[in-house]
Amino acid sequence: MEPVVVRVENVGKRYRIGALHPGFLTFREVLGDALAAPLRRLRGTNGSRYETLWALSDVNLEVRRGEMLGVIGHNGAGKSTLLKLLSRITRPTTGEVEIYGRVGSLLEVGTGFHPDLTGRENVFLNGAILGMRKAEIEKKFDEIVVFSELEKFIETPVKFYSSGMYVRLAFSVAAHLEPEILIMDEVLAVGDAAFQQKCLDKMRDIRGRGHTIFFVSHNLPAVTRLCKRVVLLERGRVVADGAAQEVVNRYLNSSWKAGAEREWTEHGEAPGDSVVRLR
């Protein structure tokens, strides 16, 4: 059995999402808050002016070397937050995340690229962030550029790239600089069909060489083709973890029910007429 390279134990992530009492505070209010703080602590209340949102709650995962794990769920389910924790962009509020190996990630269009640098300069910047020596990056450079199909634009600042060009270069960098753990968030959402297929083929190749991949996508056919194991997130919790097709089917069934069911509080508001009316 291959060793565990990612371990997530009892992880939760909490965000502050806005002030409950908007507006500026007077000096008197600030002073009053400061004086009242010790009393609030004794009472077990924090008097926070912010609401909190748990983007993830009690998440537990173990992923082994060579696995390709699909992560699916509705928008807002916590998928991107999980990947940001794995990429060390943010820290968990509770629990622990253990990573054994070099991590490369492609989370959002433009993430990790400096807009004023050229494509060439960003390739070397990303390699340096991954801890690679310049000589290592130079060996991979031509392969990266050819795969991205951006030979004519590699000396152009990336702020002039389209979103599709961004993804081409970002994926090519992430895939060719050979991190032990590769994290992909909606990499197939941008770009033409031919390049999407090229990305899928490359991910198969990476998996075949024993690297670990986290693959988040709403492209469920691609998830089932690439991944043997899939995790389903709902409201920040893992509600299913198992064989790809079984978990995808559960997700589709829950999505269909959510979209098909609706109730009207007032009978007269429901669609229909004097003969028949929805309830």
Secondary structure by P-SEA (a helix, b strand, c coil): cccccbbbcbbbbbbbccccccccccaaaaaaaaaaaaaaaaaccccccbbbbccccccccccccccbbbbbbcccccaaaaaaaaacccccccbbbbbccbbbbbccccccccccccaaaaaaaaaaaacccaaaaaaaaaaaaaaaccccccccccccccaaaaaaaaaaaaacccccbbbbccccccccaaaaaaaaaaaaaaaaabbbbbbbccaaaaaaacccbbbbbccccccccccaaaaaaaaaaaaaaaaabbbbccccccccccccccc
